């Protein structure tokens, strides 16, 4: 039976690869810290999706996460690493995610419900 990788898989859009590398090199987390930060990002993204604005009500959880990754993957991971992956800080990361998505919606119209 295959074992889980020791380092979490972080889906990164190609246009963020350089910034994500810089975040990881700068923060230099060990495996445990990186795993904790990745779990915090997953939890905060899911919670932020559950509290998403009405403009994004048509997005499923996975679509919301893809939008977040596309828009702000390095910033979100950087803050999660800064917070040490501490789940007590989930609200801080959720608020950051909500601000990133709100900033994106300033520049792009939200998706419309499909008939």
URCORKA-V350122 format. One record per pair of residues at least 12 apart in sequence whose C-alpha atoms are under 10 Angstrom apart, sorted by the first residue. I is the first residue (numbers start at 0). J is the second residue. D is the distance in Angstrom with one decimal. If there is no record, write none. Layout:
i->I j->J d->D
i->I j->J d->D
This chain:
i->5 j->30 d->6.8
i->5 j->31 d->8.7
i->5 j->33 d->9.8
i->5 j->34 d->8.3
i->6 j->29 d->9.1
i->6 j->30 d->5.9
i->6 j->31 d->8.4
i->6 j->32 d->9.9
i->6 j->33 d->7.3
i->6 j->34 d->6.7
i->6 j->37 d->9.7
i->7 j->30 d->8.3
i->7 j->31 d->9.6
i->7 j->33 d->7.3
i->7 j->34 d->5.8
i->7 j->35 d->9.3
i->7 j->36 d->9.6
i->7 j->37 d->7.0
i->7 j->38 d->9.0
i->8 j->34 d->9.1
i->8 j->37 d->8.5
i->9 j->33 d->9.9
i->9 j->34 d->9.8
i->9 j->37 d->7.4
i->9 j->68 d->9.7
i->9 j->72 d->9.3
i->9 j->76 d->9.5
i->10 j->65 d->9.1
i->10 j->68 d->7.8
i->10 j->69 d->9.8
i->10 j->72 d->8.8
i->11 j->65 d->9.5
i->11 j->68 d->6.7
i->11 j->69 d->7.8
i->11 j->71 d->9.9
i->11 j->72 d->6.8
i->11 j->73 d->8.5
i->12 j->65 d->9.0
i->12 j->68 d->6.9
i->12 j->69 d->5.9
i->12 j->70 d->9.1
i->12 j->71 d->9.8
i->12 j->72 d->8.0
i->12 j->73 d->9.9
i->13 j->69 d->9.0
i->14 j->69 d->8.3
i->14 j->70 d->9.8
i->15 j->68 d->8.8
i->15 j->69 d->8.0
i->15 j->70 d->9.0
i->15 j->71 d->8.4
i->15 j->72 d->7.1
i->15 j->73 d->6.8
i->15 j->74 d->10.0
i->16 j->72 d->9.4
i->16 j->73 d->8.5
i->17 j->73 d->9.1
i->18 j->72 d->8.8
i->18 j->73 d->6.0
i->18 j->74 d->8.7
i->18 j->77 d->9.8
i->19 j->72 d->7.5
i->19 j->73 d->5.0
i->19 j->74 d->8.5
i->19 j->75 d->10.0
i->19 j->76 d->7.9
i->19 j->77 d->8.3
i->20 j->73 d->8.6
i->21 j->73 d->8.7
i->21 j->77 d->9.6
i->22 j->73 d->6.8
i->22 j->74 d->8.4
i->22 j->76 d->7.7
i->22 j->77 d->5.9
i->22 j->78 d->9.7
i->22 j->80 d->8.9
i->23 j->73 d->9.1
i->23 j->76 d->8.7
i->23 j->77 d->7.9
i->23 j->80 d->8.8
i->25 j->77 d->9.4
i->26 j->77 d->7.8
i->26 j->80 d->7.2
i->26 j->81 d->7.8
i->27 j->80 d->9.3
i->28 j->80 d->7.5
i->28 j->81 d->9.8
i->28 j->83 d->9.1
i->31 j->83 d->9.8
i->31 j->84 d->9.2
i->32 j->79 d->9.5
i->32 j->80 d->7.1
i->32 j->81 d->9.9
i->32 j->82 d->9.9
i->32 j->83 d->6.4
i->32 j->84 d->6.5
i->32 j->85 d->9.3
i->33 j->76 d->9.1
i->33 j->79 d->8.9
i->33 j->80 d->7.0
i->33 j->83 d->8.5
i->33 j->84 d->7.7
i->34 j->80 d->9.6
i->34 j->84 d->7.9
i->35 j->79 d->8.4
i->35 j->80 d->8.2
i->35 j->82 d->9.8
i->35 j->83 d->7.3
i->35 j->84 d->4.5
i->35 j->85 d->7.2
i->35 j->86 d->8.4
i->36 j->75 d->9.5
i->36 j->76 d->6.9
i->36 j->77 d->8.8
i->36 j->78 d->8.6
i->36 j->79 d->5.0
i->36 j->80 d->5.3
i->36 j->81 d->8.6
i->36 j->82 d->7.9
i->36 j->83 d->6.5
i->36 j->84 d->3.9
i->36 j->85 d->7.6
i->36 j->86 d->8.9
i->37 j->75 d->9.7
i->37 j->76 d->7.3
i->37 j->79 d->7.5
i->37 j->80 d->8.5
i->37 j->84 d->7.4
i->38 j->79 d->9.1
i->38 j->84 d->7.3
i->38 j->85 d->9.4
i->38 j->86 d->8.5
i->39 j->75 d->9.8
i->39 j->76 d->9.0
i->39 j->79 d->6.5
i->39 j->80 d->9.1
i->39 j->82 d->9.2
i->39 j->83 d->9.1
i->39 j->84 d->5.5
i->39 j->85 d->7.1
i->39 j->86 d->6.1
i->39 j->87 d->9.5
i->39 j->88 d->8.5
i->39 j->89 d->6.7
i->39 j->92 d->8.1
i->39 j->93 d->9.6
i->40 j->64 d->9.9
i->40 j->72 d->9.5
i->40 j->75 d->7.1
i->40 j->76 d->6.9
i->40 j->78 d->9.1
i->40 j->79 d->6.5
i->40 j->80 d->9.4
i->40 j->84 d->8.2
i->40 j->86 d->9.5
i->40 j->89 d->8.4
i->40 j->92 d->7.5
i->40 j->93 d->8.6
i->40 j->96 d->9.3
i->41 j->64 d->8.5
i->42 j->86 d->8.4
i->42 j->89 d->7.5
i->42 j->92 d->9.5
i->42 j->93 d->8.8
i->43 j->75 d->9.7
i->43 j->79 d->9.5
i->43 j->86 d->8.8
i->43 j->88 d->9.3
i->43 j->89 d->5.7
i->43 j->90 d->7.4
i->43 j->91 d->8.8
i->43 j->92 d->6.1
i->43 j->93 d->5.1
i->43 j->94 d->8.9
i->43 j->95 d->9.5
i->43 j->96 d->7.9
i->43 j->97 d->9.9
i->44 j->60 d->8.5
i->44 j->61 d->9.6
i->44 j->63 d->8.1
i->44 j->64 d->6.5
i->44 j->67 d->8.0
i->44 j->68 d->9.7
i->44 j->75 d->9.4
i->44 j->89 d->9.4
i->44 j->92 d->8.4
i->44 j->93 d->6.7
i->44 j->96 d->7.1
i->44 j->97 d->9.1
i->45 j->60 d->6.7
i->45 j->61 d->8.8
i->45 j->63 d->8.6
i->45 j->64 d->7.8
i->45 j->93 d->8.9
i->46 j->60 d->9.5
i->46 j->89 d->8.7
i->46 j->90 d->8.9
i->46 j->92 d->9.9
i->46 j->93 d->7.0
i->46 j->96 d->9.9
i->47 j->60 d->9.4
i->47 j->63 d->9.0
i->47 j->64 d->9.5
i->47 j->89 d->9.8
i->47 j->90 d->9.0
i->47 j->92 d->8.9
i->47 j->93 d->5.4
i->47 j->94 d->7.8
i->47 j->95 d->9.4
i->47 j->96 d->6.9
i->47 j->97 d->6.5
i->47 j->100 d->9.7
i->48 j->60 d->6.1
i->48 j->61 d->9.1
i->48 j->62 d->9.5
i->48 j->63 d->6.4
i->48 j->64 d->7.9
i->48 j->67 d->9.8
i->48 j->93 d->9.1
i->48 j->96 d->9.4
i->48 j->97 d->8.8
i->49 j->63 d->9.8
i->50 j->93 d->9.3
i->50 j->97 d->8.9
i->51 j->63 d->8.9
i->51 j->97 d->7.6
i->51 j->100 d->9.1
i->51 j->101 d->9.8
i->52 j->97 d->8.9
i->52 j->100 d->9.6
i->52 j->101 d->8.9
i->53 j->109 d->9.7
i->54 j->104 d->9.0
i->54 j->108 d->8.9
i->54 j->109 d->5.9
i->54 j->110 d->7.5
i->54 j->111 d->8.2
i->54 j->112 d->9.6
i->55 j->100 d->9.7
i->55 j->104 d->9.5
i->55 j->109 d->6.4
i->55 j->110 d->6.9
i->55 j->111 d->8.5
i->55 j->112 d->9.3
i->56 j->109 d->9.6
i->56 j->110 d->9.0
i->56 j->111 d->9.3
i->56 j->112 d->8.6
i->57 j->109 d->9.3
i->57 j->110 d->7.2
i->57 j->111 d->7.2
i->57 j->112 d->5.9
i->57 j->113 d->8.5
i->58 j->109 d->9.7
i->58 j->110 d->7.9
i->58 j->111 d->9.5
i->58 j->112 d->9.0
i->63 j->100 d->9.2
i->66 j->100 d->8.1
i->66 j->103 d->9.2
i->67 j->96 d->7.5
i->67 j->97 d->9.4
i->67 j->99 d->7.7
i->67 j->100 d->6.8
i->67 j->103 d->9.2
i->70 j->96 d->9.9
i->70 j->99 d->7.4
i->70 j->100 d->7.6
i->70 j->102 d->9.4
i->70 j->103 d->7.2
i->71 j->95 d->9.9
i->71 j->96 d->8.2
i->71 j->99 d->6.7
i->71 j->100 d->8.4
i->71 j->103 d->9.3
i->72 j->96 d->9.7
i->72 j->99 d->9.9
i->74 j->95 d->8.9
i->74 j->96 d->9.1
i->74 j->99 d->8.9
i->75 j->92 d->7.3
i->75 j->93 d->9.4
i->75 j->95 d->7.5
i->75 j->96 d->7.0
i->75 j->99 d->8.9
i->76 j->92 d->9.4
i->78 j->91 d->8.9
i->78 j->92 d->7.0
i->78 j->95 d->8.5
i->79 j->91 d->9.2
i->79 j->92 d->6.9
